[in-house]
């Protein structure tokens, strides 16, 4: 039985659809903003990828604790470089994977990551006085009235302060050599007994070099030697081009899917298209505000979840068509179709969710990004298909927009 369009309900349906389309556009504009939008991974934003291997020596054993301490120290150094969203994670038993997106000074980062920063003060007798283990603070200082060149101000702990005071008393008028990674960087003359744990490193360097030295000392010494196994630089132009191609491919695929749905399911296909826009809005907002990083495998997971979202609508509409062919009324067919489709949608999506959770637990790097994006996409697609598509179909029927089985692709 055909019904006339009801203006009031039709207006509600129209306004709701327009709001969904506007939210989709807003979500997309926010997502593609390279400053405040979705965080991009190394393969999209560009940057530095380094794979380091811990080298075991006679006096230093490589174990889980050693790797964790090395990761903590590297993270402290990277944080002071101001790199946004770095990835520093163990890989296997003795390797560390470092990804630094949107990096400005690659060579500086590579040097700071790998340097051991072993600091020691050595007296003229060749004996070690204090080491970096006694260091509490290190900072670069520029004071022309004290020194014509910038220097590094050091502060030792209580034990280091006592040892340093005793050494300056013993070697008054002599030199104390300062070594960093077994390289002599300064050899000041002791002109007074230094108490209170304060010392300086003076050398022929500018303020930037002094700040970098202070950073290394402040971050601490690596607990084990790290050897660079692999490193590669991803240019931001290449990454941006790759992102553009991926977005273009996703847009073309989405348009083709929407066209297929409209041709095959008529009015119901239009509703499915609107629901798909809402689904994409949910996913983009989730990726923007959750602590996730979008990578190229993540974009692949997003595109795959689009297909699964469409598949859920196909299941629903095919169930509705089956109900109509069995002689049910349109309203009854819509309600029964959703009920029958619910179990199939739930089973298919829950099994995929289980796989994404397992993949997230056992995988690392970009594969984990794929699992996260796919998980978010599946959850959003389930909500969209089960809740929003049903709401829109009910509104369309009550508004008189869907009047017969022909509006869902059934020839009666």
C-alpha positions as CSV (number, residue, x, y, z in Angstrom):
1,X,0.0,0.0,0.0
2,X,1.5,3.3,-1.1
3,X,1.4,6.3,1.3
4,X,1.6,10.0,0.5
5,X,4.6,12.0,1.7
6,X,4.1,13.6,5.1
7,X,5.8,17.0,5.1
8,X,6.5,17.1,8.8
9,X,8.3,13.7,9.0
10,X,9.9,14.3,5.6
11,X,11.4,17.6,7.0
12,X,12.8,15.7,10.0
13,X,14.3,13.1,7.7
14,X,15.8,15.8,5.4
15,X,17.3,17.8,8.3
16,X,18.8,14.7,9.9
17,X,20.4,13.7,6.5
18,X,21.8,17.2,6.0
19,X,23.3,17.3,9.5
20,X,24.9,13.9,8.8
21,X,26.4,15.2,5.5
22,X,27.6,18.4,7.2
23,X,29.2,16.5,10.0
24,X,30.9,14.2,7.4
25,X,32.4,17.2,5.7
26,X,33.5,18.8,9.0
27,X,35.1,15.6,10.1
28,X,37.0,15.2,6.8
29,X,38.2,18.8,6.9
30,X,39.4,18.4,10.5
31,X,41.1,15.0,9.7
32,X,43.2,16.3,6.8
33,X,44.5,19.3,8.8
34,X,48.2,18.4,9.0
35,X,48.7,20.4,12.2
36,X,45.6,19.7,14.4
37,X,44.1,16.7,12.5
38,X,44.8,13.0,12.7
39,X,48.3,12.1,13.7
40,X,50.2,10.7,10.8
41,X,52.7,7.9,10.9
42,X,56.2,7.9,9.5
43,X,55.2,6.6,6.1
44,X,52.7,9.5,5.6
45,X,54.3,12.5,7.5
46,X,57.8,11.7,6.6
47,X,60.7,11.4,9.1
48,X,63.4,9.0,10.3
49,X,63.2,5.3,10.8
50,X,66.1,3.6,12.7
51,X,66.5,0.0,13.9
52,X,69.1,-0.4,16.6
53,X,70.5,-3.6,18.0
54,X,71.9,-4.0,21.5
55,X,75.4,-5.4,21.5
56,X,76.3,-7.7,24.4
57,X,79.7,-7.4,25.9
58,X,81.7,-9.1,28.7
59,X,80.5,-6.7,31.4
60,X,77.1,-5.8,29.9
61,X,74.4,-8.4,29.4
62,X,71.4,-7.7,27.1
63,X,68.1,-8.6,28.7
64,X,64.5,-7.2,28.9
65,X,65.5,-4.8,31.6
66,X,68.4,-3.4,29.6
67,X,66.2,-2.9,26.6
68,X,63.6,-1.1,28.6
69,X,66.1,1.2,30.2
70,X,67.6,2.0,26.8
71,X,64.2,2.8,25.5
72,X,63.5,5.1,28.4
73,X,66.7,7.0,27.9
74,X,66.2,7.3,24.1
75,X,62.6,8.5,24.7
76,X,63.9,11.2,27.1
77,X,66.4,12.4,24.5
78,X,63.8,12.4,21.7
79,X,61.2,14.2,23.9
80,X,63.8,17.0,24.4
81,X,64.2,17.2,20.6
82,X,60.5,18.2,20.4
83,X,59.5,15.3,18.1
84,X,55.7,14.8,18.1
85,X,54.3,11.3,18.5
86,X,57.6,9.3,18.3
87,X,57.4,5.5,18.2
88,X,60.2,3.9,20.3
89,X,59.5,0.2,20.9
90,X,61.3,-3.1,21.4
91,X,61.5,-5.4,18.4
92,X,62.4,-9.0,19.2
93,X,64.8,-9.7,22.2
94,X,67.6,-7.3,21.4
95,X,66.4,-4.6,19.0
96,X,64.7,-1.2,19.3
97,X,62.6,0.4,16.6
98,X,62.6,4.2,16.5
99,X,60.2,6.2,14.3
100,X,60.5,10.0,14.4
101,X,57.8,11.6,12.1
102,X,58.1,15.2,10.9
103,X,61.7,15.5,11.9
104,X,63.6,18.7,11.1
105,X,67.2,17.9,11.8
106,X,67.8,14.2,10.9
107,X,71.5,14.1,11.5
108,X,71.2,15.6,14.9
109,X,68.5,13.1,15.9
110,X,70.6,10.1,14.6
111,X,73.6,11.3,16.6
112,X,71.8,11.9,19.8
113,X,69.9,8.6,19.7
114,X,73.1,6.5,19.3
115,X,75.6,8.3,21.5
116,X,76.3,6.6,24.9
117,X,77.1,9.9,26.7
118,X,79.5,8.3,29.2
119,X,80.8,11.3,31.3
120,X,83.7,11.1,33.6
121,X,86.1,13.5,35.4
122,X,89.7,12.3,35.6
123,X,92.5,13.6,37.7
124,X,96.1,14.2,36.6
125,X,97.0,10.9,38.2
126,X,94.7,9.1,35.7
127,X,92.2,8.1,38.4
128,X,88.4,8.6,37.9
129,X,86.9,11.2,40.2
130,X,83.2,11.3,39.4
131,X,81.0,10.0,36.5
132,X,77.7,10.7,34.9
133,X,76.1,8.4,37.5
134,X,76.7,11.2,40.0
135,X,75.1,13.8,37.8
136,X,71.8,15.5,38.8
137,X,71.5,18.3,36.3
138,X,73.2,19.7,33.2
139,X,72.2,22.8,31.3
140,X,73.7,25.1,28.7
141,X,74.5,28.6,30.0
142,X,75.5,31.8,28.2
143,X,77.1,34.3,30.6
144,X,79.6,36.6,28.8
145,X,80.7,38.1,32.1
146,X,81.8,34.7,33.3
147,X,83.0,33.1,30.0
148,X,83.4,34.4,26.5
149,X,81.9,31.2,25.1
150,X,78.8,29.2,26.3
151,X,79.4,26.4,28.8
152,X,77.6,23.6,30.4
153,X,76.7,23.9,34.1
154,X,76.7,20.7,36.1
155,X,75.2,19.7,39.4
156,X,76.3,16.6,41.2
157,X,74.5,14.5,43.9
158,X,75.7,14.5,47.5
159,X,78.3,11.7,46.9
160,X,79.6,13.4,43.7
161,X,79.8,16.8,45.5
162,X,82.0,15.3,48.3
163,X,84.2,13.5,45.8
164,X,84.6,16.5,43.6
165,X,85.4,18.8,46.5
166,X,88.1,16.4,47.7
167,X,89.6,16.2,44.2
168,X,89.7,20.0,43.7
169,X,91.4,20.3,47.1
170,X,94.0,17.7,46.1
171,X,94.6,18.9,42.6
172,X,94.5,22.7,43.2
173,X,96.5,24.4,40.5
174,X,96.5,21.3,38.3
175,X,94.1,20.1,35.6
176,X,91.1,17.8,35.7
177,X,90.2,16.3,32.3
178,X,86.6,15.8,31.3
179,X,85.8,12.9,29.0
180,X,82.7,12.2,27.1
181,X,82.5,8.8,25.5
182,X,86.3,8.4,26.1
183,X,86.9,11.7,24.1
184,X,88.5,14.5,26.0
185,X,86.3,17.5,25.6
186,X,87.8,19.9,28.2
187,X,90.8,20.1,30.6
188,X,90.2,23.0,33.0
189,X,92.7,24.2,35.6
190,X,91.5,23.9,39.2
191,X,91.7,27.5,40.4
192,X,89.7,27.1,43.6
193,X,88.3,24.4,45.8
194,X,84.8,23.7,44.5
195,X,82.2,22.7,47.1
196,X,78.4,22.3,46.8
197,X,78.5,20.0,43.8
198,X,78.7,22.7,41.2
199,X,81.0,22.4,38.1
200,X,81.2,23.6,34.6
201,X,82.3,22.2,31.2
202,X,84.0,24.8,29.1
203,X,85.1,24.2,25.5
204,X,85.3,25.6,22.0
205,X,81.6,25.3,21.1
206,X,78.6,27.5,20.4
207,X,75.4,27.6,22.4
208,X,73.6,25.0,20.3
209,X,76.5,22.6,20.8
210,X,76.5,23.3,24.5
211,X,72.7,22.6,24.6
212,X,73.1,19.4,22.8
213,X,75.9,18.3,25.2
214,X,73.7,19.2,28.1
215,X,70.9,17.2,26.6
216,X,73.0,14.1,26.3
217,X,74.3,14.3,29.8
218,X,70.8,15.1,31.2
219,X,69.3,12.1,29.4
220,X,71.8,9.7,31.0
221,X,74.0,7.0,29.6
222,X,72.7,4.2,27.6
223,X,73.0,0.9,29.6
224,X,74.4,-1.0,26.6
225,X,76.0,-0.2,23.3
226,X,73.6,0.1,20.4
227,X,74.5,-0.7,16.8
228,X,72.5,0.8,13.9
229,X,71.2,-2.0,11.7
230,X,69.0,0.0,9.4
231,X,67.9,3.5,8.9
232,X,65.9,5.3,6.2
233,X,64.6,8.7,5.7
234,X,61.1,9.2,4.4
235,X,60.6,12.6,2.7
236,X,57.5,14.6,3.7
237,X,56.8,15.2,0.0
238,X,56.7,11.5,-0.8
239,X,54.6,10.8,2.3
240,X,52.1,13.6,1.5
241,X,51.8,12.3,-2.1
242,X,51.1,8.8,-0.8
243,X,48.4,10.1,1.5
244,X,46.8,12.1,-1.3
245,X,46.8,8.9,-3.5
246,X,45.3,6.9,-0.7
247,X,42.6,9.4,0.0
248,X,41.8,9.7,-3.7
249,X,41.5,5.9,-4.0
250,X,39.2,5.8,-0.9
251,X,37.0,8.5,-2.4
252,X,36.7,6.8,-5.7
253,X,35.9,3.5,-4.1
254,X,33.3,5.1,-1.8
255,X,31.6,6.8,-4.8
256,X,31.5,3.6,-6.7
257,X,30.0,1.7,-3.8
258,X,27.4,4.5,-3.3
259,X,26.5,4.3,-7.0
260,X,26.1,0.5,-6.8
261,X,23.9,0.8,-3.7
262,X,21.6,3.4,-5.3
263,X,21.2,1.4,-8.6
264,X,20.6,-1.9,-6.9
265,X,18.6,-0.8,-3.8
266,X,17.0,2.5,-5.0
267,X,15.8,4.6,-2.1
268,X,17.3,2.3,0.5
269,X,20.6,2.7,-1.3
270,X,20.5,6.5,-0.8
271,X,19.8,5.9,2.9
272,X,22.8,3.5,3.0
273,X,24.9,6.2,1.5
274,X,23.9,8.7,4.1
275,X,24.6,6.1,6.9
276,X,28.0,5.5,5.3
277,X,28.9,9.2,5.5
278,X,27.9,9.1,9.2
279,X,30.1,6.0,9.7
280,X,33.1,7.8,8.2
281,X,32.5,10.8,10.4
282,X,32.6,8.5,13.5
283,X,35.8,6.8,12.4
284,X,37.5,10.1,11.5
285,X,36.6,11.7,14.9
286,X,37.7,8.6,16.7
287,X,41.1,8.6,14.9
288,X,41.5,12.3,15.7
289,X,40.7,12.2,19.4
290,X,41.9,8.7,20.4
291,X,45.7,8.2,21.0
292,X,46.2,6.6,17.5
293,X,48.6,7.2,14.6
294,X,47.4,6.8,11.1
295,X,49.7,4.9,8.8
296,X,49.3,3.5,5.2
297,X,48.3,0.1,6.6
298,X,45.9,1.9,8.8
299,X,44.3,3.6,5.7
300,X,44.1,0.1,4.2
301,X,42.2,-1.1,7.3
302,X,39.9,1.9,7.0
303,X,39.1,1.1,3.4
304,X,38.5,-2.5,4.4
305,X,36.1,-1.5,7.1
306,X,34.2,0.6,4.6
307,X,33.5,-2.5,2.6
308,X,32.4,-4.3,5.8
309,X,30.0,-1.4,6.6
310,X,28.5,-1.6,3.1
311,X,28.3,-5.4,3.5
312,X,26.2,-5.0,6.7
313,X,23.7,-2.8,4.8
314,X,23.6,-5.4,2.0
315,X,22.7,-8.1,4.4
316,X,19.9,-5.9,5.9
317,X,18.4,-5.0,2.6
318,X,18.5,-8.6,1.3
319,X,16.7,-9.7,4.4
320,X,14.0,-7.0,3.8
321,X,13.7,-8.1,0.2
322,X,13.2,-11.8,1.3
323,X,10.5,-10.7,3.7
324,X,8.7,-8.7,1.0
325,X,8.8,-11.6,-1.4
326,X,7.3,-13.8,1.3
327,X,4.2,-11.6,1.3
328,X,4.9,-9.3,4.3
329,X,3.9,-5.7,4.3
330,X,6.6,-3.1,3.8
331,X,6.6,-2.0,7.5
332,X,6.7,-5.6,8.8
333,X,9.4,-6.5,6.2
334,X,11.6,-3.6,7.4
335,X,11.4,-4.6,11.1
336,X,11.7,-8.3,10.4
337,X,14.6,-7.8,8.0
338,X,16.6,-5.9,10.6
339,X,16.0,-8.6,13.2
340,X,17.0,-11.4,10.9
341,X,20.1,-9.5,9.8
342,X,21.3,-8.6,13.3
343,X,22.6,-12.0,14.2
344,X,24.5,-12.4,10.9
345,X,26.1,-8.9,11.2
346,X,27.0,-9.5,14.9
347,X,28.6,-12.9,14.2
348,X,30.6,-11.6,11.2
349,X,31.9,-8.5,12.9
350,X,32.6,-10.1,16.3
351,X,34.9,-12.7,14.7
352,X,36.7,-10.0,12.8
353,X,37.1,-8.0,16.0
354,X,38.6,-11.0,17.8
355,X,41.2,-11.2,15.0
356,X,42.1,-7.5,15.2
357,X,42.6,-7.8,19.0
358,X,44.9,-10.8,18.5
359,X,46.7,-9.0,15.7
360,X,47.2,-5.9,18.0
361,X,48.6,-8.0,20.8
362,X,51.1,-10.1,18.7
363,X,52.1,-7.5,16.0
364,X,54.0,-4.3,16.1
365,X,54.5,-1.1,14.1
366,X,52.3,-0.5,11.0
367,X,50.5,-3.9,11.4
368,X,49.3,-2.8,14.8
369,X,48.1,0.5,13.2
370,X,46.1,-1.6,10.7
371,X,44.5,-3.6,13.6
372,X,43.6,-0.4,15.5
373,X,42.0,1.3,12.5
374,X,40.1,-1.8,11.5
375,X,38.8,-2.3,15.0
376,X,37.6,1.3,15.2
377,X,36.0,0.9,11.7
378,X,34.2,-2.3,12.6
379,X,32.7,-0.9,15.8
380,X,31.5,2.2,14.1
381,X,30.1,0.2,11.2
382,X,28.1,-2.1,13.5
383,X,26.6,0.9,15.3
384,X,25.8,2.7,12.0
385,X,24.1,-0.4,10.4
386,X,22.2,-1.5,13.4
387,X,21.1,1.8,14.9
388,X,21.3,4.6,12.3
389,X,20.3,2.7,9.1
390,X,17.3,1.3,11.0
391,X,16.3,4.8,12.3
392,X,16.6,6.3,8.8
393,X,14.6,3.5,7.2
394,X,11.8,3.9,9.8
395,X,11.8,7.7,9.2
396,X,11.7,7.2,5.5
397,X,8.8,4.8,5.7
398,X,6.8,7.0,8.1
399,X,7.5,10.1,5.9
400,X,6.2,8.3,2.9
401,X,9.6,8.4,1.0
402,X,9.8,4.6,0.9
403,X,6.3,3.6,-0.3
404,X,6.7,0.0,-1.6
405,X,9.1,-2.8,-2.3
406,X,10.3,-1.1,-5.4
407,X,12.1,1.5,-3.2
408,X,14.3,-1.3,-1.8
409,X,14.9,-2.9,-5.2
410,X,12.0,-5.5,-5.2
411,X,9.9,-5.8,-8.4
412,X,6.4,-6.7,-7.2
